[in-house]
Amino acid sequence: MDIQEPDLETPKYQILKRTAAYEVRKYSPFVIVETQSDKLAGNTGFNDVAGVSFCYFGRL
């Protein structure tokens, strides 16, 4: 069984410099929330992530 990465939105960015070997990018601010748990099914994982998100966004 292969674990697939979720289809996440790519953060917005501006390319400041591009060469054949690399790009220098400037990203708009964004937030990533992650949890480590073996109980991500159901409400447990959602509650962990939502709790962190609500606390963070409540400070903005």
C-alpha positions in Angstrom: 0.0 0.0 0.0 1.5 3.3 -1.1 0.9 6.4 1.1 0.0 9.3 -1.1 0.7 13.0 -0.4 -2.5 15.0 0.0 -3.3 17.4 -2.8 -2.3 20.7 -1.1 -2.5 24.2 -2.5 0.9 25.6 -3.5 1.7 28.8 -1.6 1.9 31.9 -3.8 5.4 33.1 -4.6 7.3 35.5 -6.8 10.5 34.4 -8.7 13.2 36.9 -7.9 16.0 35.2 -9.8 16.1 32.2 -12.2 19.1 30.3 -13.5 19.5 26.9 -15.2 20.4 25.4 -11.8 18.0 27.1 -9.3 15.3 29.7 -8.6 15.2 32.3 -5.8 11.6 32.7 -4.6 9.8 35.1 -2.3 6.8 33.5 -0.7 3.7 35.2 0.6 3.1 34.4 4.3 1.3 31.1 4.9 0.7 28.7 7.8 1.3 25.0 8.0 -0.2 22.9 10.8 0.9 19.4 11.4 0.1 16.8 14.0 1.7 13.5 14.9 -0.7 10.8 16.0 -1.7 7.3 15.3 -5.4 8.3 15.8 -5.9 10.6 12.9 -9.1 8.9 11.9 -12.3 10.5 13.0 -12.4 13.7 15.2 -9.1 13.2 17.1 -6.8 14.4 14.3 -9.2 17.1 13.3 -9.4 18.4 16.9 -5.6 18.5 17.3 -5.1 20.5 14.1 -8.2 22.7 14.6 -7.1 23.6 18.2 -3.7 24.8 17.0 -5.3 26.6 14.1 -7.9 28.4 16.1 -5.3 29.5 18.7 -3.0 30.8 16.0 -5.6 32.6 14.0 -7.2 34.0 17.1 -4.0 35.9 17.8 -4.0 37.7 14.4 
